[in-house]
């Protein structure tokens, strides 16, 4: 039998779906902040993909894309594991702001730090709970601050498999963004 997916102390067995509230921080009001994570562990072996959105709290289109993804009938036949994070930056999302409460841009703080600022801690949790345990990742962004962005994929195009996946999205622009 294949092992379960472990995420934030929860275990999801093959063939199961779960929504996990990953603890992020406790606010000064003692309100617990969590990052909602949907996990689908397919019946058959395959890659482990994460899809995330709202790293910038005012870029909300990705949350709808993930909502629709989770409702697809095909998802029940998934091979591998899907980890869907509709709202990474819960703080910014609730405030309809690009930034975290400490006025930092989460997208500039990866890989983060366990003992750093609020934003740095969130980056660290996302990296260690989601990214490190995935074989592939898609991070959805949109225009913010009344900007319009052209559809694009940023990927390490030097890797042939990554380039093939980037081109499969059929967007007008593919940018080489090697890490």
C-alpha positions as CSV (number, residue, x, y, z in Angstrom):
1,X,0.0,0.0,0.0
2,X,1.3,3.5,-0.9
3,X,2.0,5.8,2.1
4,X,-0.4,8.7,2.9
5,X,0.4,12.3,2.1
6,X,1.5,14.1,5.3
7,X,0.7,17.8,5.5
8,X,0.7,19.9,8.7
9,X,0.3,16.9,10.9
10,X,-2.6,15.4,8.8
11,X,-2.4,12.3,6.8
12,X,-4.4,11.7,3.6
13,X,-4.5,8.2,2.3
14,X,-4.6,7.2,-1.4
15,X,-8.1,7.8,-2.8
16,X,-9.0,10.4,-0.2
17,X,-9.6,14.2,-0.4
18,X,-9.2,16.6,2.5
19,X,-9.2,20.3,3.3
20,X,-6.5,21.1,5.9
21,X,-6.2,24.4,7.8
22,X,-2.4,24.9,7.9
23,X,-1.6,27.0,11.0
24,X,0.2,30.3,10.0
25,X,0.2,32.6,13.0
26,X,-1.7,33.9,15.8
27,X,-2.5,37.6,15.6
28,X,-2.0,40.0,18.5
29,X,-5.8,39.6,19.1
30,X,-5.1,35.8,19.6
31,X,-7.0,35.1,16.4
32,X,-5.6,32.0,14.7
33,X,-4.7,32.5,11.1
34,X,-4.6,29.5,8.8
35,X,-3.9,28.7,5.2
36,X,-6.6,26.6,3.7
37,X,-5.2,23.7,1.7
38,X,-7.1,21.2,-0.4
39,X,-5.4,17.8,-0.9
40,X,-6.4,15.1,-3.4
41,X,-4.4,11.9,-3.1
42,X,-5.1,9.9,-6.3
43,X,-5.6,6.1,-6.3
44,X,-2.6,5.7,-8.6
45,X,1.0,6.8,-8.3
46,X,2.0,10.0,-10.1
47,X,3.5,13.5,-9.7
48,X,2.8,15.7,-6.7
49,X,1.5,19.1,-8.0
50,X,0.7,22.2,-6.1
51,X,-1.4,25.0,-7.5
52,X,-1.4,28.2,-5.4
53,X,-3.1,31.6,-5.7
54,X,-3.3,34.9,-3.8
55,X,0.3,35.3,-2.8
56,X,-0.6,38.9,-3.5
57,X,-3.9,39.3,-1.5
58,X,-5.4,41.6,-4.2
59,X,-4.8,39.1,-7.0
60,X,-8.0,37.0,-6.6
61,X,-8.5,35.5,-10.1
62,X,-6.4,32.5,-9.1
63,X,-8.8,31.7,-6.2
64,X,-11.6,31.2,-8.7
65,X,-9.4,29.1,-11.0
66,X,-8.6,26.8,-8.1
67,X,-12.3,26.6,-7.1
68,X,-13.2,25.5,-10.6
69,X,-10.3,23.1,-10.7
70,X,-11.5,21.4,-7.5
71,X,-15.0,20.9,-9.0
72,X,-13.9,19.2,-12.2
73,X,-15.2,15.6,-12.5
74,X,-11.9,14.5,-14.0
75,X,-10.2,15.2,-10.7
76,X,-11.6,12.0,-9.2
77,X,-9.4,10.1,-11.7
78,X,-6.2,12.0,-10.7
79,X,-3.0,10.1,-10.7
80,X,-0.6,11.4,-8.0
81,X,-1.4,14.2,-5.6
82,X,-2.9,17.6,-6.0
83,X,-2.3,20.3,-3.3
84,X,-4.4,23.3,-4.0
85,X,-3.9,26.5,-2.0
86,X,-6.5,29.1,-3.1
87,X,-5.2,31.8,-0.7
88,X,-1.6,31.8,0.4
89,X,-1.6,35.3,1.8
90,X,-4.6,35.2,4.0
91,X,-3.7,38.5,5.6
92,X,-3.5,40.4,2.3
93,X,-6.6,38.7,1.0
94,X,-8.8,39.7,3.9
95,X,-7.5,43.3,3.6
96,X,-7.7,43.3,-0.2
97,X,-4.1,44.3,-0.3
98,X,-1.1,43.1,-2.2
99,X,0.9,43.2,1.0
100,X,0.9,41.5,4.4
101,X,0.1,43.6,7.5
102,X,3.8,44.3,8.0
103,X,3.7,46.0,4.5
104,X,5.9,43.4,2.9
105,X,5.4,41.7,-0.5
106,X,5.3,37.9,0.2
107,X,6.5,37.1,-3.2
108,X,9.9,38.8,-2.4
109,X,10.4,36.8,0.9
110,X,10.9,33.2,-0.3
111,X,12.2,30.9,1.1
112,X,11.4,32.8,4.3
113,X,12.5,32.2,7.9
114,X,10.9,30.5,10.9
115,X,12.0,33.4,13.1
116,X,11.6,36.3,10.7
117,X,8.9,38.9,10.1
118,X,5.3,37.8,9.7
119,X,5.7,37.7,6.0
120,X,9.0,35.8,6.2
121,X,7.3,33.2,8.5
122,X,4.4,32.7,6.1
123,X,6.9,32.3,3.2
124,X,8.8,29.7,5.3
125,X,5.6,27.7,6.1
126,X,4.5,27.7,2.4
127,X,7.9,26.5,1.2
128,X,8.2,23.8,3.9
129,X,4.6,22.5,3.9
130,X,3.8,22.8,0.2
131,X,6.7,23.5,-2.2
132,X,9.4,21.2,-0.8
133,X,7.0,18.2,-0.9
134,X,5.9,18.8,-4.5
135,X,7.4,17.6,-7.8
136,X,5.7,20.4,-9.8
137,X,4.1,23.7,-9.0
138,X,1.9,26.4,-10.6
139,X,1.6,29.7,-8.8
140,X,-1.3,31.8,-10.3
141,X,-1.0,35.6,-10.4
142,X,-3.0,38.4,-12.0
143,X,-2.7,42.1,-12.5
144,X,-3.0,44.1,-9.3
145,X,-3.2,47.8,-8.4
146,X,-5.4,48.3,-11.5
147,X,-2.8,46.8,-13.8
148,X,-3.5,44.6,-16.8
149,X,-1.1,41.8,-17.4
150,X,-0.6,39.9,-20.6
151,X,-1.1,36.1,-20.0
152,X,2.3,34.6,-19.4
153,X,4.2,31.7,-18.0
154,X,7.4,32.1,-16.2
155,X,9.5,28.9,-16.0
156,X,12.9,27.4,-16.2
157,X,12.8,26.9,-20.0
158,X,16.4,25.4,-20.0
159,X,14.7,22.2,-18.6
160,X,13.0,20.5,-21.6
161,X,10.2,19.0,-19.5
162,X,9.5,22.4,-17.9
163,X,9.5,24.1,-21.2
164,X,7.1,21.6,-22.7
165,X,4.7,22.1,-19.7
166,X,5.0,25.9,-20.0
167,X,4.2,25.8,-23.7
168,X,1.2,23.5,-23.1
169,X,-0.6,26.5,-21.5
170,X,-0.6,28.2,-25.0
171,X,-0.1,31.7,-23.6
172,X,1.4,34.4,-25.8
173,X,4.5,34.9,-23.7
174,X,6.8,32.3,-22.0
175,X,9.6,33.9,-19.9
176,X,12.7,32.1,-18.9
177,X,12.8,32.4,-15.2
178,X,15.4,29.9,-14.0
179,X,15.8,29.6,-10.3
